[in-house]
């Protein structure tokens, strides 16, 4: 992979990372507060707590995604970006364009998903 391609992927990954961090900061500043005095009844409070819980689950998934992004950025720096962690073959350019944070080629990813399905 040439320097221009690596630069493009780095910028893409950094933009994704910045968006996740921005959303996390927004959650901390805006969505954390549950003020029972603003909610007239128990149903409103329960609904608000459910939405808050749902938001936190989404942020938990984003934390996992952020870890993958950071790992991909490290791989760019150490020269292993675009190499499958399983078979060590090159990951297809189109796959990297669709999911630059991926660490597996399509064949190894399909094998992984099949194994997860088989073993639950």
C-alpha positions in Angstrom: 0.0 0.0 0.0 1.4 3.4 -1.0 1.8 6.5 1.3 -1.2 8.3 -0.3 -3.5 5.4 0.4 -2.2 5.1 4.0 -2.7 8.8 4.5 -6.3 8.5 3.2 -7.1 5.6 5.5 -5.5 7.4 8.4 -7.6 10.5 7.8 -10.8 8.4 7.5 -10.0 6.5 10.7 -9.2 9.7 12.6 -12.5 11.3 11.4 -14.4 8.2 12.7 -12.6 8.3 16.0 -13.3 12.1 16.4 -17.0 11.5 15.7 -17.2 8.8 18.4 -15.4 10.9 20.9 -17.7 13.9 20.1 -20.8 11.7 20.7 -19.3 10.4 24.0 -18.7 13.9 25.3 -22.2 14.9 24.3 -23.6 11.9 26.2 -21.6 12.9 29.3 -22.7 16.5 29.1 -26.3 16.2 28.0 -27.6 12.7 28.5 -26.3 11.7 31.9 -28.6 13.8 33.9 -32.0 12.4 34.9 -33.9 15.0 36.8 -37.0 13.4 38.4 -38.5 16.8 39.0 -38.8 17.4 35.2 -40.7 14.2 34.8 -44.4 14.4 35.9 -45.0 10.7 36.6 -43.4 7.3 37.0 -44.1 6.3 33.3 -42.1 9.3 32.1 -39.3 8.5 34.5 -39.2 4.9 33.4 -39.2 5.9 29.7 -36.4 8.3 30.3 -34.4 5.7 32.2 -34.9 3.2 29.4 -33.7 5.7 26.8 -30.7 6.6 28.9 -29.8 2.9 29.3 -30.2 2.4 25.6 -27.8 5.3 24.9 -25.2 3.9 27.3 -25.4 0.5 25.5 -24.8 2.3 22.2 -21.8 4.1 23.7 -20.5 0.8 24.9 -20.5 -0.6 21.4 -18.8 2.6 20.2 -16.1 2.0 22.8 -15.4 -1.4 21.1 -15.4 0.3 17.7 -13.1 3.0 19.0 -10.6 0.2 20.1 -10.7 -1.2 16.6 -10.0 2.2 15.1 -7.1 2.8 17.5 -5.6 -0.6 16.6 -5.9 0.2 12.9 -4.1 3.5 13.4 -1.3 1.7 15.2 -1.1 -0.7 12.3 -0.7 2.2 9.9 2.2 3.5 12.0 3.9 0.1 12.2 3.4 -0.8 8.6 1.0 -3.7 9.0 -2.2 -2.0 8.0 -4.1 -4.0 5.4 -2.7 -7.3 6.4 -5.1 -10.0 7.7 -4.4 -11.0 11.3 -5.4 -14.7 10.6 -3.8 -15.6 7.2 -1.4 -12.7 6.9 -2.7 -12.1 3.3 -3.4 -8.6 2.0 -7.0 -7.4 2.8 -8.8 -6.3 -0.4 -8.8 -2.6 -1.1 -12.6 -2.4 -1.4 -13.0 -4.1 2.0 -10.6 -1.6 3.6 -12.5 1.2 1.9 -15.8 -0.1 3.4 -14.4 -1.0 6.8 -10.9 0.5 7.3 -10.9 -0.7 10.9 -11.1 -4.3 9.9 -8.4 -6.7 10.8 -9.5 -9.7 8.8 -9.8 -10.4 5.1 -13.2 -11.4 3.8 -12.5 -15.1 3.7 -11.2 -15.2 7.3 -14.1 -13.0 8.5 -16.6 -15.4 6.9 -14.8 -18.3 8.6 -15.0 -16.5 11.9 -18.7 -15.8 11.5 -19.4 -19.3 10.5 -17.6 -20.6 13.6 -19.5 -18.2 15.8 -22.8 -19.4 14.3 -21.9 -23.0 14.7 -20.7 -22.7 18.3 -23.1 -19.9 19.4 
